[in-house]
Every structure is written in structure tokens, then in C-alpha cells.
Amino acid sequence: MEALLEILKELHPETDFETEEALVDRGVLVSFDIVMLITRIEEEFDVVIPAKDITPEHFNSAKALYALIEQLQEQDD
């Protein structure tokens, strides 16, 4: 989770990603941020985020995003 928080803080250092739960809904993360985020996550965590999983529900909070990463890592095992 720490690695994910660092990636998120690089995008928006002013945001408290540990508590924010509406990153997409409130416009904190916009489409360009999400593209950058996906690239960094795929590199850092050695996963591929399928298009079907690029939804606001998965990107609205760090917790939801980390849960997606863990799910993708389990599928690769």
C-alpha cells in the first residue's frame, strides 16, 4: 500500500489519499491522471489492469485501488 500511496502523492501531493474516497467523483483524478497511474501501477506491481476494471469504483480511493491490485496479483499466481 505504501508504494501505491507514493505513486498517488507524486500526482497530487496536496491530497490525503489515505482518507479520500471520491477521487474520481470529486475530480481529484482526471483521465490523464488515471492513464499515468495505470502505467505506474503496472510497472510497480507487475500487473495488467484490464479495460473492464478501469472504473470509478476502482479508482475512487487508494483502498479500492489497492484491493484491485491485490486481486490482479492473485489472478497471476
mmJSON file of the N, C-alpha and C atoms, coordinates in Angstrom:
{"data_MODEL":{"atom_site":{
"group_PDB":["ATOM","ATOM","ATOM","ATOM","ATOM","ATOM","ATOM","ATOM","ATOM","ATOM","ATOM","ATOM","ATOM","ATOM","ATOM","ATOM","ATOM","ATOM","ATOM","ATOM","ATOM","ATOM","ATOM","ATOM","ATOM","ATOM","ATOM","ATOM","ATOM","ATOM","ATOM","ATOM","ATOM","ATOM","ATOM","ATOM","ATOM","ATOM","ATOM","ATOM","ATOM","ATOM","ATOM","ATOM","ATOM","ATOM","ATOM","ATOM","ATOM","ATOM","ATOM","ATOM","ATOM","ATOM","ATOM","ATOM","ATOM","ATOM","ATOM","ATOM","ATOM","ATOM","ATOM","ATOM","ATOM","ATOM","ATOM","ATOM","ATOM","ATOM","ATOM","ATOM","ATOM","ATOM","ATOM","ATOM","ATOM","ATOM","ATOM","ATOM","ATOM","ATOM","ATOM","ATOM","ATOM","ATOM","ATOM","ATOM","ATOM","ATOM","ATOM","ATOM","ATOM","ATOM","ATOM","ATOM","ATOM","ATOM","ATOM","ATOM","ATOM","ATOM","ATOM","ATOM","ATOM","ATOM","ATOM","ATOM","ATOM","ATOM","ATOM","ATOM","ATOM","ATOM","ATOM","ATOM","ATOM","ATOM","ATOM","ATOM","ATOM","ATOM","ATOM","ATOM","ATOM","ATOM","ATOM","ATOM","ATOM","ATOM","ATOM","ATOM","ATOM","ATOM","ATOM","ATOM","ATOM","ATOM","ATOM","ATOM","ATOM","ATOM","ATOM","ATOM","ATOM","ATOM","ATOM","ATOM","ATOM","ATOM","ATOM","ATOM","ATOM","ATOM","ATOM","ATOM","ATOM","ATOM","ATOM","ATOM","ATOM","ATOM","ATOM","ATOM","ATOM","ATOM","ATOM","ATOM","ATOM","ATOM","ATOM","ATOM","ATOM","ATOM","ATOM","ATOM","ATOM","ATOM","ATOM","ATOM","ATOM","ATOM","ATOM","ATOM","ATOM","ATOM","ATOM","ATOM","ATOM","ATOM","ATOM","ATOM","ATOM","ATOM","ATOM","ATOM","ATOM","ATOM","ATOM","ATOM","ATOM","ATOM","ATOM","ATOM","ATOM","ATOM","ATOM","ATOM","ATOM","ATOM","ATOM","ATOM","ATOM","ATOM","ATOM","ATOM","ATOM","ATOM","ATOM","ATOM","ATOM","ATOM","ATOM","ATOM","ATOM","ATOM","ATOM","ATOM","ATOM","ATOM","ATOM"],
"id":[1,2,3,4,5,6,7,8,9,10,11,12,13,14,15,16,17,18,19,20,21,22,23,24,25,26,27,28,29,30,31,32,33,34,35,36,37,38,39,40,41,42,43,44,45,46,47,48,49,50,51,52,53,54,55,56,57,58,59,60,61,62,63,64,65,66,67,68,69,70,71,72,73,74,75,76,77,78,79,80,81,82,83,84,85,86,87,88,89,90,91,92,93,94,95,96,97,98,99,100,101,102,103,104,105,106,107,108,109,110,111,112,113,114,115,116,117,118,119,120,121,122,123,124,125,126,127,128,129,130,131,132,133,134,135,136,137,138,139,140,141,142,143,144,145,146,147,148,149,150,151,152,153,154,155,156,157,158,159,160,161,162,163,164,165,166,167,168,169,170,171,172,173,174,175,176,177,178,179,180,181,182,183,184,185,186,187,188,189,190,191,192,193,194,195,196,197,198,199,200,201,202,203,204,205,206,207,208,209,210,211,212,213,214,215,216,217,218,219,220,221,222,223,224,225,226,227,228,229,230,231],
"type_symbol":["N","C","C","N","C","C","N","C","C","N","C","C","N","C","C","N","C","C","N","C","C","N","C","C","N","C","C","N","C","C","N","C","C","N","C","C","N","C","C","N","C","C","N","C","C","N","C","C","N","C","C","N","C","C","N","C","C","N","C","C","N","C","C","N","C","C","N","C","C","N","C","C","N","C","C","N","C","C","N","C","C","N","C","C","N","C","C","N","C","C","N","C","C","N","C","C","N","C","C","N","C","C","N","C","C","N","C","C","N","C","C","N","C","C","N","C","C","N","C","C","N","C","C","N","C","C","N","C","C","N","C","C","N","C","C","N","C","C","N","C","C","N","C","C","N","C","C","N","C","C","N","C","C","N","C","C","N","C","C","N","C","C","N","C","C","N","C","C","N","C","C","N","C","C","N","C","C","N","C","C","N","C","C","N","C","C","N","C","C","N","C","C","N","C","C","N","C","C","N","C","C","N","C","C","N","C","C","N","C","C","N","C","C","N","C","C","N","C","C","N","C","C","N","C","C","N","C","C","N","C","C"],
"label_atom_id":["N","CA","C","N","CA","C","N","CA","C","N","CA","C","N","CA","C","N","CA","C","N","CA","C","N","CA","C","N","CA","C","N","CA","C","N","CA","C","N","CA","C","N","CA","C","N","CA","C","N","CA","C","N","CA","C","N","CA","C","N","CA","C","N","CA","C","N","CA","C","N","CA","C","N","CA","C","N","CA","C","N","CA","C","N","CA","C","N","CA","C","N","CA","C","N","CA","C","N","CA","C","N","CA","C","N","CA","C","N","CA","C","N","CA","C","N","CA","C","N","CA","C","N","CA","C","N","CA","C","N","CA","C","N","CA","C","N","CA","C","N","CA","C","N","CA","C","N","CA","C","N","CA","C","N","CA","C","N","CA","C","N","CA","C","N","CA","C","N","CA","C","N","CA","C","N","CA","C","N","CA","C","N","CA","C","N","CA","C","N","CA","C","N","CA","C","N","CA","C","N","CA","C","N","CA","C","N","CA","C","N","CA","C","N","CA","C","N","CA","C","N","CA","C","N","CA","C","N","CA","C","N","CA","C","N","CA","C","N","CA","C","N","CA","C","N","CA","C","N","CA","C","N","CA","C","N","CA","C","N","CA","C","N","CA","C","N","CA","C"],
"label_alt_id":[null,null,null,null,null,null,null,null,null,null,null,null,null,null,null,null,null,null,null,null,null,null,null,null,null,null,null,null,null,null,null,null,null,null,null,null,null,null,null,null,null,null,null,null,null,null,null,null,null,null,null,null,null,null,null,null,null,null,null,null,null,null,null,null,null,null,null,null,null,null,null,null,null,null,null,null,null,null,null,null,null,null,null,null,null,null,null,null,null,null,null,null,null,null,null,null,null,null,null,null,null,null,null,null,null,null,null,null,null,null,null,null,null,null,null,null,null,null,null,null,null,null,null,null,null,null,null,null,null,null,null,null,null,null,null,null,null,null,null,null,null,null,null,null,null,null,null,null,null,null,null,null,null,null,null,null,null,null,null,null,null,null,null,null,null,null,null,null,null,null,null,null,null,null,null,null,null,null,null,null,null,null,null,null,null,null,null,null,null,null,null,null,null,null,null,null,null,null,null,null,null,null,null,null,null,null,null,null,null,null,null,null,null,null,null,null,null,null,null,null,null,null,null,null,null,null,null,null,null,null,null],
"label_comp_id":["MET","MET","MET","GLU","GLU","GLU","ALA","ALA","ALA","LEU","LEU","LEU","LEU","LEU","LEU","GLU","GLU","GLU","ILE","ILE","ILE","LEU","LEU","LEU","LYS","LYS","LYS","GLU","GLU","GLU","LEU","LEU","LEU","HIS","HIS","HIS","PRO","PRO","PRO","GLU","GLU","GLU","THR","THR","THR","ASP","ASP","ASP","PHE","PHE","PHE","GLU","GLU","GLU","THR","THR","THR","GLU","GLU","GLU","GLU","GLU","GLU","ALA","ALA","ALA","LEU","LEU","LEU","VAL","VAL","VAL","ASP","ASP","ASP","ARG","ARG","ARG","GLY","GLY","GLY","VAL","VAL","VAL","LEU","LEU","LEU","VAL","VAL","VAL","SER","SER","SER","PHE","PHE","PHE","ASP","ASP","ASP","ILE","ILE","ILE","VAL","VAL","VAL","MET","MET","MET","LEU","LEU","LEU","ILE","ILE","ILE","THR","THR","THR","ARG","ARG","ARG","ILE","ILE","ILE","GLU","GLU","GLU","GLU","GLU","GLU","GLU","GLU","GLU","PHE","PHE","PHE","ASP","ASP","ASP","VAL","VAL","VAL","VAL","VAL","VAL","ILE","ILE","ILE","PRO","PRO","PRO","ALA","ALA","ALA","LYS","LYS","LYS","ASP","ASP","ASP","ILE","ILE","ILE","THR","THR","THR","PRO","PRO","PRO","GLU","GLU","GLU","HIS","HIS","HIS","PHE","PHE","PHE","ASN","ASN","ASN","SER","SER","SER","ALA","ALA","ALA","LYS","LYS","LYS","ALA","ALA","ALA","LEU","LEU","LEU","TYR","TYR","TYR","ALA","ALA","ALA","LEU","LEU","LEU","ILE","ILE","ILE","GLU","GLU","GLU","GLN","GLN","GLN","LEU","LEU","LEU","GLN","GLN","GLN","GLU","GLU","GLU","GLN","GLN","GLN","ASP","ASP","ASP","ASP","ASP","ASP"],
"label_asym_id":["A","A","A","A","A","A","A","A","A","A","A","A","A","A","A","A","A","A","A","A","A","A","A","A","A","A","A","A","A","A","A","A","A","A","A","A","A","A","A","A","A","A","A","A","A","A","A","A","A","A","A","A","A","A","A","A","A","A","A","A","A","A","A","A","A","A","A","A","A","A","A","A","A","A","A","A","A","A","A","A","A","A","A","A","A","A","A","A","A","A","A","A","A","A","A","A","A","A","A","A","A","A","A","A","A","A","A","A","A","A","A","A","A","A","A","A","A","A","A","A","A","A","A","A","A","A","A","A","A","A","A","A","A","A","A","A","A","A","A","A","A","A","A","A","A","A","A","A","A","A","A","A","A","A","A","A","A","A","A","A","A","A","A","A","A","A","A","A","A","A","A","A","A","A","A","A","A","A","A","A","A","A","A","A","A","A","A","A","A","A","A","A","A","A","A","A","A","A","A","A","A","A","A","A","A","A","A","A","A","A","A","A","A","A","A","A","A","A","A","A","A","A","A","A","A","A","A","A","A","A","A"],
"label_entity_id":["1","1","1","1","1","1","1","1","1","1","1","1","1","1","1","1","1","1","1","1","1","1","1","1","1","1","1","1","1","1","1","1","1","1","1","1","1","1","1","1","1","1","1","1","1","1","1","1","1","1","1","1","1","1","1","1","1","1","1","1","1","1","1","1","1","1","1","1","1","1","1","1","1","1","1","1","1","1","1","1","1","1","1","1","1","1","1","1","1","1","1","1","1","1","1","1","1","1","1","1","1","1","1","1","1","1","1","1","1","1","1","1","1","1","1","1","1","1","1","1","1","1","1","1","1","1","1","1","1","1","1","1","1","1","1","1","1","1","1","1","1","1","1","1","1","1","1","1","1","1","1","1","1","1","1","1","1","1","1","1","1","1","1","1","1","1","1","1","1","1","1","1","1","1","1","1","1","1","1","1","1","1","1","1","1","1","1","1","1","1","1","1","1","1","1","1","1","1","1","1","1","1","1","1","1","1","1","1","1","1","1","1","1","1","1","1","1","1","1","1","1","1","1","1","1","1","1","1","1","1","1"],
"label_seq_id":[1,1,1,2,2,2,3,3,3,4,4,4,5,5,5,6,6,6,7,7,7,8,8,8,9,9,9,10,10,10,11,11,11,12,12,12,13,13,13,14,14,14,15,15,15,16,16,16,17,17,17,18,18,18,19,19,19,20,20,20,21,21,21,22,22,22,23,23,23,24,24,24,25,25,25,26,26,26,27,27,27,28,28,28,29,29,29,30,30,30,31,31,31,32,32,32,33,33,33,34,34,34,35,35,35,36,36,36,37,37,37,38,38,38,39,39,39,40,40,40,41,41,41,42,42,42,43,43,43,44,44,44,45,45,45,46,46,46,47,47,47,48,48,48,49,49,49,50,50,50,51,51,51,52,52,52,53,53,53,54,54,54,55,55,55,56,56,56,57,57,57,58,58,58,59,59,59,60,60,60,61,61,61,62,62,62,63,63,63,64,64,64,65,65,65,66,66,66,67,67,67,68,68,68,69,69,69,70,70,70,71,71,71,72,72,72,73,73,73,74,74,74,75,75,75,76,76,76,77,77,77],
"pdbx_PDB_ins_code":[null,null,null,null,null,null,null,null,null,null,null,null,null,null,null,null,null,null,null,null,null,null,null,null,null,null,null,null,null,null,null,null,null,null,null,null,null,null,null,null,null,null,null,null,null,null,null,null,null,null,null,null,null,null,null,null,null,null,null,null,null,null,null,null,null,null,null,null,null,null,null,null,null,null,null,null,null,null,null,null,null,null,null,null,null,null,null,null,null,null,null,null,null,null,null,null,null,null,null,null,null,null,null,null,null,null,null,null,null,null,null,null,null,null,null,null,null,null,null,null,null,null,null,null,null,null,null,null,null,null,null,null,null,null,null,null,null,null,null,null,null,null,null,null,null,null,null,null,null,null,null,null,null,null,null,null,null,null,null,null,null,null,null,null,null,null,null,null,null,null,null,null,null,null,null,null,null,null,null,null,null,null,null,null,null,null,null,null,null,null,null,null,null,null,null,null,null,null,null,null,null,null,null,null,null,null,null,null,null,null,null,null,null,null,null,null,null,null,null,null,null,null,null,null,null,null,null,null,null,null,null],
"Cartn_x":[0.834,0.0,0.876,2.015,2.888,3.372,3.72,4.192,3.083,1.855,0.722,0.512,0.58,0.403,1.477,2.688,3.762,3.477,3.0,2.652,1.547,0.532,-0.581,-0.117,0.748,1.231,2.09,2.753,3.51,2.571,1.373,0.394,-0.224,-0.618,-1.323,-0.864,0.268,0.804,-0.106,-1.025,-1.908,-3.076,-3.271,-4.43,-4.084,-4.992,-4.831,-5.446,-4.619,-5.102,-5.483,-5.068,-5.422,-6.876,-7.461,-8.841,-9.824,-9.344,-10.228,-10.866,-12.186,-12.9,-13.731,-13.45,-14.185,-13.219,-12.096,-11.05,-11.531,-12.258,-12.774,-14.028,-14.927,-16.196,-15.995,-14.97,-14.703,-13.727,-13.259,-12.382,-10.932,-10.547,-9.148,-8.308,-8.779,-8.134,-8.948,-8.296,-8.929,-8.34,-8.841,-8.454,-6.946,-6.276,-4.822,-4.13,-4.591,-4.037,-4.211,-5.369,-5.655,-4.758,-4.54,-3.629,-2.225,-1.745,-0.423,-0.37,-1.417,-1.5,-1.468,-2.22,-2.245,-0.852,-0.173,1.181,2.111,2.087,2.964,2.617,1.327,0.902,1.341,1.147,1.528,3.025,3.822,5.271,5.654,5.109,5.483,5.031,3.817,3.22,3.196,3.722,3.799,2.425,1.445,0.09,-0.347,-1.408,-2.044,-3.48,-3.847,-5.217,-6.067,-6.985,-7.84,-8.789,-9.168,-10.063,-11.356,-11.86,-13.117,-12.999,-11.767,-11.556,-11.231,-11.196,-10.927,-12.268,-12.707,-13.999,-13.815,-14.726,-14.624,-14.573,-15.299,-15.317,-13.919,-13.104,-11.751,-10.767,-11.08,-10.132,-10.578,-11.69,-12.183,-11.399,-10.689,-9.89,-8.655,-7.657,-6.435,-6.753,-7.658,-8.026,-8.644,-9.56,-10.203,-9.194,-8.313,-7.301,-6.337,-5.954,-5.044,-5.726,-7.008,-7.756,-7.751,-7.899,-7.838,-6.455,-5.41,-4.053,-3.848,-4.289,-4.155,-4.922,-6.111,-6.932,-6.203,-5.629,-4.91,-3.656,-2.984,-1.795,-2.162,-3.286,-3.745,-4.107,-4.68,-5.046,-3.817,-2.71,-1.472,-0.766,-1.1,-0.424,-0.894],
"Cartn_y":[-1.198,0.0,1.259,1.214,2.386,2.804,1.818,2.135,2.823,2.359,2.98,4.41,4.618,5.962,6.912,6.427,7.26,7.66,6.713,7.0,8.056,7.884,8.834,10.222,10.268,11.555,12.278,11.536,12.177,12.936,12.39,13.044,14.274,14.125,15.2,15.225,15.863,15.872,16.541,17.352,18.067,17.222,16.043,15.207,14.171,13.965,12.914,11.625,10.836,9.624,8.523,8.654,7.633,7.755,8.941,9.128,9.463,10.002,10.416,9.192,9.251,8.117,8.483,9.654,10.075,10.76,10.122,10.731,11.056,10.155,10.378,11.245,10.908,11.63,13.118,13.463,14.868,15.536,14.788,15.366,15.516,14.837,14.865,14.137,12.962,12.216,12.401,12.924,13.086,12.044,11.984,10.922,10.828,11.956,11.922,11.327,11.686,11.115,9.606,9.155,7.716,6.966,7.52,6.883,6.783,7.877,7.872,6.877,6.851,5.961,4.494,4.161,2.785,2.363,3.219,2.908,2.644,3.514,3.356,2.111,1.835,0.656,-0.619,-0.658,-1.857,-2.102,-1.042,-1.186,-1.599,-0.919,-1.131,-2.487,-2.89,-4.089,-5.288,-5.12,-6.204,-6.836,-5.986,-6.426,-5.698,-6.198,-5.518,-5.228,-3.968,-3.585,-3.639,-4.61,-4.721,-3.526,-3.213,-2.079,-2.181,-3.387,-3.57,-3.147,-3.086,-2.699,-1.219,-0.478,0.959,1.668,1.632,2.201,3.153,4.092,4.981,4.217,3.118,2.351,1.898,1.521,1.056,2.195,3.388,4.499,5.613,5.436,6.486,6.582,5.522,5.576,4.708,5.026,4.221,2.797,2.664,1.34,0.484,1.068,0.329,-0.033,0.881,0.639,-0.45,-0.418,-1.436,-2.809,-2.841,-4.099,-4.672,-3.807,-4.245,-4.81,-4.128,-4.608,-5.985,-6.159,-7.463,-8.541,-8.198,-9.155,-9.571,-8.602,-8.9,-9.731,-9.457,-10.236,-11.673,-11.884,-13.236,-14.008,-13.326,-13.994,-14.469,-13.749,-14.114,-15.299,-15.588,-16.702,-18.047],
"Cartn_z":[0.0,0.0,0.0,0.684,0.748,-0.638,-1.464,-2.821,-3.617,-3.468,-4.158,-3.665,-2.367,-1.826,-2.345,-2.485,-3.025,-4.478,-5.261,-6.662,-6.715,-5.893,-5.866,-5.425,-4.416,-3.907,-4.934,-5.804,-6.885,-7.822,-8.034,-8.909,-8.242,-6.977,-6.264,-4.809,-4.545,-3.177,-2.142,-2.596,-1.671,-1.17,-1.724,-1.414,-0.348,0.593,1.603,1.054,0.42,-0.241,0.743,1.973,2.966,3.415,3.281,3.73,2.6,1.505,0.4,-0.256,-0.437,-1.01,-2.232,-2.821,-4.02,-4.981,-5.225,-6.051,-7.46,-8.064,-9.42,-9.355,-8.446,-8.343,-8.06,-7.301,-6.961,-7.927,-8.914,-9.915,-9.489,-8.395,-7.981,-9.032,-9.429,-10.51,-11.784,-12.805,-14.111,-15.057,-16.271,-17.196,-17.409,-17.544,-17.744,-16.524,-15.321,-14.091,-14.065,-14.481,-14.445,-15.411,-16.588,-17.554,-16.959,-16.37,-15.747,-14.587,-13.811,-12.658,-13.085,-14.108,-14.607,-15.053,-15.779,-16.249,-15.071,-14.082,-12.915,-12.11,-11.936,-11.176,-11.889,-13.197,-13.948,-13.85,-13.861,-13.717,-12.298,-11.325,-9.92,-9.383,-9.74,-9.151,-10.094,-11.299,-12.285,-12.536,-12.8,-13.137,-14.404,-15.001,-16.131,-15.713,-15.789,-15.428,-16.69,-16.753,-17.938,-18.059,-19.276,-19.533,-18.718,-18.536,-17.796,-16.332,-15.816,-14.418,-14.238,-15.323,-15.234,-15.039,-13.785,-13.41,-12.219,-12.048,-10.89,-9.562,-9.473,-8.234,-7.835,-8.807,-8.521,-8.279,-8.747,-8.662,-7.715,-7.013,-6.117,-4.811,-4.444,-3.217,-3.371,-2.578,-2.577,-2.122,-1.163,-0.655,-1.762,-2.516,-3.601,-4.679,-4.974,-5.992,-5.541,-4.286,-3.771,-3.755,-3.444,-3.484,-4.907,-5.898,-7.293,-7.607,-7.171,-7.416,-6.811,-5.559,-4.889,-5.634,-6.106,-6.871,-8.147,-8.846,-10.099,-9.839,-8.733,-8.388,-8.066,-7.387,-7.055,-8.326,-9.305,-10.546,-11.306,-11.14,-11.835,-11.192,-9.925,-9.222,-9.693],
"occupancy":[1.0,1.0,1.0,1.0,1.0,1.0,1.0,1.0,1.0,1.0,1.0,1.0,1.0,1.0,1.0,1.0,1.0,1.0,1.0,1.0,1.0,1.0,1.0,1.0,1.0,1.0,1.0,1.0,1.0,1.0,1.0,1.0,1.0,1.0,1.0,1.0,1.0,1.0,1.0,1.0,1.0,1.0,1.0,1.0,1.0,1.0,1.0,1.0,1.0,1.0,1.0,1.0,1.0,1.0,1.0,1.0,1.0,1.0,1.0,1.0,1.0,1.0,1.0,1.0,1.0,1.0,1.0,1.0,1.0,1.0,1.0,1.0,1.0,1.0,1.0,1.0,1.0,1.0,1.0,1.0,1.0,1.0,1.0,1.0,1.0,1.0,1.0,1.0,1.0,1.0,1.0,1.0,1.0,1.0,1.0,1.0,1.0,1.0,1.0,1.0,1.0,1.0,1.0,1.0,1.0,1.0,1.0,1.0,1.0,1.0,1.0,1.0,1.0,1.0,1.0,1.0,1.0,1.0,1.0,1.0,1.0,1.0,1.0,1.0,1.0,1.0,1.0,1.0,1.0,1.0,1.0,1.0,1.0,1.0,1.0,1.0,1.0,1.0,1.0,1.0,1.0,1.0,1.0,1.0,1.0,1.0,1.0,1.0,1.0,1.0,1.0,1.0,1.0,1.0,1.0,1.0,1.0,1.0,1.0,1.0,1.0,1.0,1.0,1.0,1.0,1.0,1.0,1.0,1.0,1.0,1.0,1.0,1.0,1.0,1.0,1.0,1.0,1.0,1.0,1.0,1.0,1.0,1.0,1.0,1.0,1.0,1.0,1.0,1.0,1.0,1.0,1.0,1.0,1.0,1.0,1.0,1.0,1.0,1.0,1.0,1.0,1.0,1.0,1.0,1.0,1.0,1.0,1.0,1.0,1.0,1.0,1.0,1.0,1.0,1.0,1.0,1.0,1.0,1.0,1.0,1.0,1.0,1.0,1.0,1.0,1.0,1.0,1.0,1.0,1.0,1.0],
"B_iso_or_equiv":[0.0,0.0,0.0,0.0,0.0,0.0,0.0,0.0,0.0,0.0,0.0,0.0,0.0,0.0,0.0,0.0,0.0,0.0,0.0,0.0,0.0,0.0,0.0,0.0,0.0,0.0,0.0,0.0,0.0,0.0,0.0,0.0,0.0,0.0,0.0,0.0,0.0,0.0,0.0,0.0,0.0,0.0,0.0,0.0,0.0,0.0,0.0,0.0,0.0,0.0,0.0,0.0,0.0,0.0,0.0,0.0,0.0,0.0,0.0,0.0,0.0,0.0,0.0,0.0,0.0,0.0,0.0,0.0,0.0,0.0,0.0,0.0,0.0,0.0,0.0,0.0,0.0,0.0,0.0,0.0,0.0,0.0,0.0,0.0,0.0,0.0,0.0,0.0,0.0,0.0,0.0,0.0,0.0,0.0,0.0,0.0,0.0,0.0,0.0,0.0,0.0,0.0,0.0,0.0,0.0,0.0,0.0,0.0,0.0,0.0,0.0,0.0,0.0,0.0,0.0,0.0,0.0,0.0,0.0,0.0,0.0,0.0,0.0,0.0,0.0,0.0,0.0,0.0,0.0,0.0,0.0,0.0,0.0,0.0,0.0,0.0,0.0,0.0,0.0,0.0,0.0,0.0,0.0,0.0,0.0,0.0,0.0,0.0,0.0,0.0,0.0,0.0,0.0,0.0,0.0,0.0,0.0,0.0,0.0,0.0,0.0,0.0,0.0,0.0,0.0,0.0,0.0,0.0,0.0,0.0,0.0,0.0,0.0,0.0,0.0,0.0,0.0,0.0,0.0,0.0,0.0,0.0,0.0,0.0,0.0,0.0,0.0,0.0,0.0,0.0,0.0,0.0,0.0,0.0,0.0,0.0,0.0,0.0,0.0,0.0,0.0,0.0,0.0,0.0,0.0,0.0,0.0,0.0,0.0,0.0,0.0,0.0,0.0,0.0,0.0,0.0,0.0,0.0,0.0,0.0,0.0,0.0,0.0,0.0,0.0,0.0,0.0,0.0,0.0,0.0,0.0],
"pdbx_formal_charge":[null,null,null,null,null,null,null,null,null,null,null,null,null,null,null,null,null,null,null,null,null,null,null,null,null,null,null,null,null,null,null,null,null,null,null,null,null,null,null,null,null,null,null,null,null,null,null,null,null,null,null,null,null,null,null,null,null,null,null,null,null,null,null,null,null,null,null,null,null,null,null,null,null,null,null,null,null,null,null,null,null,null,null,null,null,null,null,null,null,null,null,null,null,null,null,null,null,null,null,null,null,null,null,null,null,null,null,null,null,null,null,null,null,null,null,null,null,null,null,null,null,null,null,null,null,null,null,null,null,null,null,null,null,null,null,null,null,null,null,null,null,null,null,null,null,null,null,null,null,null,null,null,null,null,null,null,null,null,null,null,null,null,null,null,null,null,null,null,null,null,null,null,null,null,null,null,null,null,null,null,null,null,null,null,null,null,null,null,null,null,null,null,null,null,null,null,null,null,null,null,null,null,null,null,null,null,null,null,null,null,null,null,null,null,null,null,null,null,null,null,null,null,null,null,null,null,null,null,null,null,null],
"auth_seq_id":[1,1,1,2,2,2,3,3,3,4,4,4,5,5,5,6,6,6,7,7,7,8,8,8,9,9,9,10,10,10,11,11,11,12,12,12,13,13,13,14,14,14,15,15,15,16,16,16,17,17,17,18,18,18,19,19,19,20,20,20,21,21,21,22,22,22,23,23,23,24,24,24,25,25,25,26,26,26,27,27,27,28,28,28,29,29,29,30,30,30,31,31,31,32,32,32,33,33,33,34,34,34,35,35,35,36,36,36,37,37,37,38,38,38,39,39,39,40,40,40,41,41,41,42,42,42,43,43,43,44,44,44,45,45,45,46,46,46,47,47,47,48,48,48,49,49,49,50,50,50,51,51,51,52,52,52,53,53,53,54,54,54,55,55,55,56,56,56,57,57,57,58,58,58,59,59,59,60,60,60,61,61,61,62,62,62,63,63,63,64,64,64,65,65,65,66,66,66,67,67,67,68,68,68,69,69,69,70,70,70,71,71,71,72,72,72,73,73,73,74,74,74,75,75,75,76,76,76,77,77,77],
"auth_comp_id":["MET","MET","MET","GLU","GLU","GLU","ALA","ALA","ALA","LEU","LEU","LEU","LEU","LEU","LEU","GLU","GLU","GLU","ILE","ILE","ILE","LEU","LEU","LEU","LYS","LYS","LYS","GLU","GLU","GLU","LEU","LEU","LEU","HIS","HIS","HIS","PRO","PRO","PRO","GLU","GLU","GLU","THR","THR","THR","ASP","ASP","ASP","PHE","PHE","PHE","GLU","GLU","GLU","THR","THR","THR","GLU","GLU","GLU","GLU","GLU","GLU","ALA","ALA","ALA","LEU","LEU","LEU","VAL","VAL","VAL","ASP","ASP","ASP","ARG","ARG","ARG","GLY","GLY","GLY","VAL","VAL","VAL","LEU","LEU","LEU","VAL","VAL","VAL","SER","SER","SER","PHE","PHE","PHE","ASP","ASP","ASP","ILE","ILE","ILE","VAL","VAL","VAL","MET","MET","MET","LEU","LEU","LEU","ILE","ILE","ILE","THR","THR","THR","ARG","ARG","ARG","ILE","ILE","ILE","GLU","GLU","GLU","GLU","GLU","GLU","GLU","GLU","GLU","PHE","PHE","PHE","ASP","ASP","ASP","VAL","VAL","VAL","VAL","VAL","VAL","ILE","ILE","ILE","PRO","PRO","PRO","ALA","ALA","ALA","LYS","LYS","LYS","ASP","ASP","ASP","ILE","ILE","ILE","THR","THR","THR","PRO","PRO","PRO","GLU","GLU","GLU","HIS","HIS","HIS","PHE","PHE","PHE","ASN","ASN","ASN","SER","SER","SER","ALA","ALA","ALA","LYS","LYS","LYS","ALA","ALA","ALA","LEU","LEU","LEU","TYR","TYR","TYR","ALA","ALA","ALA","LEU","LEU","LEU","ILE","ILE","ILE","GLU","GLU","GLU","GLN","GLN","GLN","LEU","LEU","LEU","GLN","GLN","GLN","GLU","GLU","GLU","GLN","GLN","GLN","ASP","ASP","ASP","ASP","ASP","ASP"],
"auth_asym_id":["A","A","A","A","A","A","A","A","A","A","A","A","A","A","A","A","A","A","A","A","A","A","A","A","A","A","A","A","A","A","A","A","A","A","A","A","A","A","A","A","A","A","A","A","A","A","A","A","A","A","A","A","A","A","A","A","A","A","A","A","A","A","A","A","A","A","A","A","A","A","A","A","A","A","A","A","A","A","A","A","A","A","A","A","A","A","A","A","A","A","A","A","A","A","A","A","A","A","A","A","A","A","A","A","A","A","A","A","A","A","A","A","A","A","A","A","A","A","A","A","A","A","A","A","A","A","A","A","A","A","A","A","A","A","A","A","A","A","A","A","A","A","A","A","A","A","A","A","A","A","A","A","A","A","A","A","A","A","A","A","A","A","A","A","A","A","A","A","A","A","A","A","A","A","A","A","A","A","A","A","A","A","A","A","A","A","A","A","A","A","A","A","A","A","A","A","A","A","A","A","A","A","A","A","A","A","A","A","A","A","A","A","A","A","A","A","A","A","A","A","A","A","A","A","A","A","A","A","A","A","A"],
"auth_atom_id":["N","CA","C","N","CA","C","N","CA","C","N","CA","C","N","CA","C","N","CA","C","N","CA","C","N","CA","C","N","CA","C","N","CA","C","N","CA","C","N","CA","C","N","CA","C","N","CA","C","N","CA","C","N","CA","C","N","CA","C","N","CA","C","N","CA","C","N","CA","C","N","CA","C","N","CA","C","N","CA","C","N","CA","C","N","CA","C","N","CA","C","N","CA","C","N","CA","C","N","CA","C","N","CA","C","N","CA","C","N","CA","C","N","CA","C","N","CA","C","N","CA","C","N","CA","C","N","CA","C","N","CA","C","N","CA","C","N","CA","C","N","CA","C","N","CA","C","N","CA","C","N","CA","C","N","CA","C","N","CA","C","N","CA","C","N","CA","C","N","CA","C","N","CA","C","N","CA","C","N","CA","C","N","CA","C","N","CA","C","N","CA","C","N","CA","C","N","CA","C","N","CA","C","N","CA","C","N","CA","C","N","CA","C","N","CA","C","N","CA","C","N","CA","C","N","CA","C","N","CA","C","N","CA","C","N","CA","C","N","CA","C","N","CA","C","N","CA","C","N","CA","C","N","CA","C","N","CA","C","N","CA","C","N","CA","C","N","CA","C"],
"pdbx_PDB_model_num":[1,1,1,1,1,1,1,1,1,1,1,1,1,1,1,1,1,1,1,1,1,1,1,1,1,1,1,1,1,1,1,1,1,1,1,1,1,1,1,1,1,1,1,1,1,1,1,1,1,1,1,1,1,1,1,1,1,1,1,1,1,1,1,1,1,1,1,1,1,1,1,1,1,1,1,1,1,1,1,1,1,1,1,1,1,1,1,1,1,1,1,1,1,1,1,1,1,1,1,1,1,1,1,1,1,1,1,1,1,1,1,1,1,1,1,1,1,1,1,1,1,1,1,1,1,1,1,1,1,1,1,1,1,1,1,1,1,1,1,1,1,1,1,1,1,1,1,1,1,1,1,1,1,1,1,1,1,1,1,1,1,1,1,1,1,1,1,1,1,1,1,1,1,1,1,1,1,1,1,1,1,1,1,1,1,1,1,1,1,1,1,1,1,1,1,1,1,1,1,1,1,1,1,1,1,1,1,1,1,1,1,1,1,1,1,1,1,1,1,1,1,1,1,1,1,1,1,1,1,1,1]
}}}
